[in-house]
C-alpha cells in the first residue's frame, strides 16, 4: 500500500510564496513520475506540474515561471515551490505520484492541502 501526505498549505497574500511538500511511502518499487494537481472551488481538478524520474518537468501555462517542482535526493518527497502567488492560485493542492508496487501501478492521491491567496 502507498501512503501520500501533503503539507505546507495556508493563507498567503498576493505576491507571496509557499512551499508544499508531499511525502510518499509504502511498498514501492519505483516512483516514475511525481505530480501536483489543484482544484479550485467550483472548478475541475487540473494538473499543475509534473517531474519524471529522469528530471523532466512540465508546468501548466498559468504557473510557468512562478512554480517549481522538485524532489529530494531519495525521490520520495515532492516539493512545489510557489512564488508570486495570485488569488487565482487559490485551490486545494493534491499530490499524485506515479508508483510501481509489487502488484503493479498504483494511482494514489493525498488528502490535499489548501492554499488560499488573499489580501
N, C-alpha and C positions, 0 to 999 in steps of 0.2 A: 504494500500500500504506500501511496505517496502523500506526503503532507506538504502543504504550501501555506505559509503565513506571511502576510504583508504587514508593514508598519510604516510610519512616517508621515501619515496624512495630518491635516489640520487646517486651521484658518490662517490665511496669509493675505496681506494687502496686495493690490495690483502692483506688478513690478518686482515682487518679492520672489524668494526661492524656497524650494523644499526638496528634500531627497527622500524618495521612497525606497524601501528595502523589501526583498522577498526571499525568505529562507525556504529552500527546498530540501526535503529529507525523506528517508524511507528506503525501500528495497529497490534501488535504482541501479541499472547497469550503465546507462548513459543519458545525458541531457543533450539533445541535438539542437534545441532552439529555446530561447527564452523570450517571452513576450509580455508586454504590458498592454492591456486594454483599458478603456474607460467607458462609463455610461453616465451621461448627464440626465437630469430629471426629464422624463418625457421623450427621451431620445433612445435610439438603438445603440447597443454596445458597439464600439469601434476599436480597431487595432491602432494603437498609438506608436509602438516601437517594437522592434524585434532585433535580437542578436543571435547569430548562429554559433555553433561550437567552433567554427573557423574564424569567428570575429566579424563576419559580415553584418552590417547594420541596415535597418530600414526604419524610416520615420514617416508618419503621415504628414502631409504638406503643412498642416496648421501648426506643427510643433518644430519643424526643421529650424535649426539654428538656435533653438531655445532649450530643447530637451536633449539629454544624453543618456543612452542606455549602456550599462557596463556590468561586468561580473567580477567576483573576487577570484583569486588565483585557483581556488578549488572548483570554481564554476558551480557552486551550489547556492550562492547568494546573488540575486539580481538587484541592480540598483537603477533607479530612474532619477537623474538629477534634473530638476525643473527650474529654469531661470526665466526671468521676465514673464512671470505668470500673469495671465489675463482672466477677467471674470468668466470668459467662455471656456476656460480650462476647468471650471468647477464641475466635479463629477466624482463618482466612486471609481477608483482605480483598482483593477484586478490583475494579478499575476497569473500567467498561464504557461507553465513550462512544457515543452515537448519532451517527454520522458520515455525511455525504453526500460521496461521492467522484465524480470524473468518470464512473465506471461504475455509480453507484447507491449504495444504502445499504450501509454496512459495519458489521457486528456484530463488533467486535474486543474481545478481553479481554487484560488484562495477565497477568503471571505470578503475581501475588498477593503480598501481604506479610503475614507472620504477626504477629498481635497476641496476646500472652499476658498475662493478668491473673491474678496470683497473688502471695500473700504468702510 
